[in-house]
Amino acid sequence: MDSGGSGVDGGAEAEAYDTADYSRIYYAQHQDYTYTIHAATPELSSADGPTLTFRISGIVGLCITGILWVIVSWRLLYHYSGLWNQCCKKKEQHGQEILGGEEDVVISHLRTDGFTIKRLLHIMLWITMIVQGVGYADMVGTNVSNKLNYTLLDIVGRGILEFTTFVIGTIHWFNVTSKARAGASEKQVMFTLLPLILVFATVAVTVCSIFEAVVLLGGKSEDVHAFRSTSRIHRITLVVESSGWGIHAIVVSICGGMVYKRIASLPTFSQVRSRAKRNIITKMIIPIFFCALSYALRSAWMAADFASRILRPDSTFESGLGWWIGNCWIPTIVPSMMLLYSIRKRDREPGMIDGVSETLLQRINAEPRDYDDPFESFHTLIIEDENATISSS
């Protein structure tokens, strides 16, 4: 019995040794496989400062888009409130008569049609913030750059929606500037050619972004970093977007020069006090200047990223702190706020208004009014500045 027991014990020990050897062999093979995977997809060094974790970048981006979404939602409701309010409100004034005994009429010239370029810009910006917010939220939850958040943020958010939205804002500036009476000789060429260039740039950026999204989502690569490093369509998109943002910056700068030329050519502008001049320049030129600077900044970062992938394949611009600040956050925050400030006033127009008598309407239409022309408000601004100066002295 002892020899039998010893045989059983010896077999158990041998089986235990075989299991331990198998575990060691499997562990060694697994380590070699893991090493091979990491060697095949090496981590690229950041060329623009310390590397941020995707969760931190997502948290910052989510806060930015959340704040912008709240602001845009408020302004969108403000602009569409003209559809919900009555265009006219009548108030009977006992003992007072105007226009042969008619009621006193308080007229609001808010546009009642649902589609204007200002409202379109607010809607596009609102949708952009939602798309980018979803992308940042996924980045916070996963702490990785995957196909979903990369498509929402870089391709759809910044590549298609932001570019299109900001182009709409620039076309609005050209439309407003073209209605100025000064410099009318440029209308036939510059105010048609430059917006047309922006339209072509928008189409090019959109097409390249769509192709990149199709290749990324339909491809076998699960690693976004590997896709950026090896994909030709990504490099083509970088070149096209960098060129598009650069062209946009140049066109906006030209628009700013046109605005300044028209302001300076006003007959009464030379007689305006310096403080009123600063107010006029600030309201008209500063938003255009900061938008052009932001577009140029994003164009420069994309061009640097493309050059880095060609000259230094072992490094990348798309993971460092500088990339997030210079290419992602600042070029989103600054133009968004500048455009919201520039189009802060609701659309107004004279025209047929229910409840207004024909006589009063004829008087309104007889007065030349152009509510889309910002240069019409310069005279009022000048008078207000003169009155403030006199009262203070």
HUWOJO-V939203 format. One record per residue. N is the residue number from 1. SS is DSSP state (alpha for helix, beta for strand, coil for the rest). Layout:
# HUWOJO-V939203
n->{N:N}
ss->{SS:SS}
This chain:
# HUWOJO-V939203
n->{1:2:3:4:5:6:7:8:9:10:11:12:13:14:15:16:17:18:19:20:21:22:23:24:25:26:27:28:29:30:31:32:33:34:35:36:37:38:39:40:41:42:43:44:45:46:47:48:49:50:51:52:53:54:55:56:57:58:59:60:61:62:63:64:65:66:67:68:69:70:71:72:73:74:75:76:77:78:79:80:81:82:83:84:85:86:87:88:89:90:91:92:93:94:95:96:97:98:99:100:101:102:103:104:105:106:107:108:109:110:111:112:113:114:115:116:117:118:119:120:121:122:123:124:125:126:127:128:129:130:131:132:133:134:135:136:137:138:139:140:141:142:143:144:145:146:147:148:149:150:151:152:153:154:155:156:157:158:159:160:161:162:163:164:165:166:167:168:169:170:171:172:173:174:175:176:177:178:179:180:181:182:183:184:185:186:187:188:189:190:191:192:193:194:195:196:197:198:199:200:201:202:203:204:205:206:207:208:209:210:211:212:213:214:215:216:217:218:219:220:221:222:223:224:225:226:227:228:229:230:231:232:233:234:235:236:237:238:239:240:241:242:243:244:245:246:247:248:249:250:251:252:253:254:255:256:257:258:259:260:261:262:263:264:265:266:267:268:269:270:271:272:273:274:275:276:277:278:279:280:281:282:283:284:285:286:287:288:289:290:291:292:293:294:295:296:297:298:299:300:301:302:303:304:305:306:307:308:309:310:311:312:313:314:315:316:317:318:319:320:321:322:323:324:325:326:327:328:329:330:331:332:333:334:335:336:337:338:339:340:341:342:343:344:345:346:347:348:349:350:351:352:353:354:355:356:357:358:359:360:361:362:363:364:365:366:367:368:369:370:371:372:373:374:375:376:377:378:379:380:381:382:383:384:385:386:387:388:389:390:391:392:393}
ss->{coil:alpha:alpha:alpha:alpha:alpha:alpha:alpha:alpha:alpha:alpha:alpha:alpha:alpha:alpha:alpha:alpha:alpha:alpha:alpha:alpha:alpha:alpha:alpha:alpha:alpha:alpha:alpha:alpha:alpha:alpha:alpha:alpha:alpha:alpha:alpha:alpha:alpha:alpha:alpha:coil:coil:coil:coil:beta:beta:coil:coil:coil:coil:beta:coil:coil:alpha:alpha:alpha:alpha:alpha:alpha:alpha:alpha:alpha:alpha:alpha:alpha:alpha:alpha:alpha:alpha:alpha:alpha:alpha:alpha:alpha:alpha:alpha:alpha:alpha:alpha:alpha:alpha:alpha:alpha:alpha:coil:coil:coil:beta:beta:beta:beta:coil:coil:coil:coil:coil:coil:beta:coil:coil:coil:beta:coil:beta:beta:beta:beta:coil:coil:beta:coil:coil:coil:coil:coil:coil:alpha:alpha:alpha:alpha:alpha:alpha:alpha:alpha:alpha:alpha:alpha:alpha:alpha:alpha:alpha:alpha:alpha:alpha:alpha:alpha:alpha:alpha:alpha:alpha:alpha:alpha:coil:coil:coil:coil:alpha:alpha:alpha:alpha:alpha:alpha:alpha:alpha:alpha:alpha:alpha:alpha:alpha:alpha:alpha:alpha:alpha:alpha:alpha:alpha:alpha:alpha:alpha:alpha:alpha:alpha:alpha:alpha:alpha:alpha:alpha:alpha:coil:coil:coil:coil:coil:alpha:alpha:alpha:coil:coil:coil:alpha:alpha:alpha:alpha:alpha:alpha:alpha:alpha:alpha:alpha:alpha:alpha:alpha:alpha:alpha:alpha:alpha:alpha:alpha:alpha:alpha:alpha:alpha:alpha:alpha:alpha:alpha:alpha:alpha:coil:coil:coil:coil:coil:alpha:alpha:alpha:alpha:alpha:alpha:alpha:coil:alpha:alpha:alpha:alpha:alpha:alpha:alpha:alpha:alpha:alpha:alpha:alpha:alpha:alpha:alpha:alpha:alpha:alpha:alpha:alpha:alpha:alpha:alpha:alpha:alpha:alpha:alpha:alpha:alpha:alpha:alpha:alpha:alpha:coil:coil:coil:coil:alpha:alpha:alpha:coil:coil:alpha:alpha:alpha:alpha:alpha:alpha:alpha:alpha:alpha:alpha:alpha:alpha:alpha:alpha:alpha:alpha:alpha:alpha:alpha:alpha:alpha:alpha:alpha:alpha:alpha:alpha:alpha:alpha:alpha:alpha:alpha:alpha:alpha:alpha:alpha:alpha:alpha:alpha:coil:coil:coil:beta:beta:coil:coil:coil:beta:alpha:alpha:alpha:alpha:alpha:alpha:alpha:alpha:alpha:alpha:alpha:alpha:alpha:alpha:alpha:alpha:alpha:alpha:alpha:alpha:alpha:alpha:coil:coil:coil:coil:coil:beta:coil:coil:coil:coil:coil:coil:coil:coil:coil:alpha:alpha:alpha:alpha:alpha:alpha:alpha:alpha:alpha:coil:coil:coil:coil:coil:coil:coil:alpha:alpha:alpha:alpha:alpha:alpha:alpha:alpha:alpha:alpha:alpha:alpha:alpha:alpha:alpha:alpha:alpha:alpha:alpha:coil}
